[in-house]
Amino acid sequence: MPATPAWPPRSTPRLYIDGEIAPGATVALDPAQARYLVAVMRRGEGDPVRLFDDRTGEYLARIARADARKGSVVVEQRLAPREDVPDLWLCASPIQRDNFALVAEKACELGVRRFVPVAMRRSVVRKVNPERLQRRMVEAAEQCGRTALPELAETRDLAALLDAWPQGRTLFFADELGGVPAPRAFAAAPGPAALLVGPEGGFDDAEREAIRALPSARPVALGPRILRAETAAIAATALWMATCGDWHAETQA
């Protein structure tokens, strides 16, 4: 007998809903979502849509009103609960806006729990656009099947971040002057963690001294090559996930 096709199909569009979802609810779509479903994806009334709310999980819904300006869907059932997220923060200096948005996007794809912009002395960019960063993370989650988004924290300066650092959370900082190879450092300190990545010009001497004075800080090295700030943030996150996070084979057994 032929195999029963998966339902809903893998090609079903996914949308993030900013509000708790429940079976039986009618959800109004914003104009961009409605236009995406009707004009871009060519979906009509009765077609399935996946929804997730970053609170309770992912749901199957059907289009009730196919209008490119004011659509709506009716929620049928929950498909999966909200995923568990590894307890990793990514603390990164703002950099040129497209590259920083890329870091936020990849933080979502890789499974970061909290994304913290940190202003430092050599940060060329002093302000970030939180709406733009949030939008990039939502788009990444929609495309990658994620049911959780990183918490986007307000921008903090480095001194304030260090002053309020919580006990019990290891701070691994990517020090261009060297440190313990990252995989070895991560494996030696499992548990709640954060990665700190500096700006294009790196940490200055005073910042490095202040970071090293934090009892939970651990300098790490990210290999033999000099990495751009955005590459360092993404590479460090991937290494931590493979060593301590949910990429680790033991967590998937």
C-alpha positions, 0 to 999 in steps of 0.5 A: 500500500502507498504510504500515507502522506504527511499531514500537514505537508512540509510545504505548509507555510509557517507564521509567528503569532504574537499572542497565545494560541489555542484550538478553536480560536480565530486569529486575525493576520496582519497585512504582511502575513495576509499578503504573504499567504495570498499573494506570495504563497498563493494559498486560499480559504481552507488551506492549512497554515502552521502557527507558533506563538513562542509560548505554548507551541505550534498549531495547525490552522486553516485559512478562513478569510483569504484577503491580501489585506485582512486575512484570518485563520481558524486554529484546529489543533496543537501539533507540538509544545514549545521546544526546550531551549539550551540555557545559552546567552549570546552577548555581542557588540553591535556592528554594522547593521546588516551583519548584526541582523545576521548574528541575531538571525543565526542566534535564533537558528542555532538555539540561543535563549537570550540575545544581548547587544552590549555596547563597548568602547570600540563599538562603531555602532552605538544604537540598534534597531530592536524591531529589525532584529526581532523581525529577522529572528521571527523570519528565521524561526518561521523558515527553520521550523522553530517554535521558540525565539530568543529573548531580545534584551535591551542594549547594555554597556559592558560595565553594567553587564558585568556589574549585574552578572548572575552567579552560576552563569559562566561567561566565555569571552572570545579573547583575540589575545588567546585563551583555552580552546573553546570546545575544551573550555565549554566541556569543562564548565557545563551549565548555564552559560553566555558568550561575549563577543567584542566589536570589530576592533576587539576589547580594549585593555581596560575592558579585558581586565574588567572581564577577567576580574569577573570570577565566572569569566573564561577566555576562549580561543576560536581557532588559529584564524582571525575572525570577523565579529559576526563570524566569531559570534556564530562560530562560538555559538555553534561550538557551544551547541555541539559541546554542551547544547542540544547538538550534543549526541548525548542530548539527542539519545 
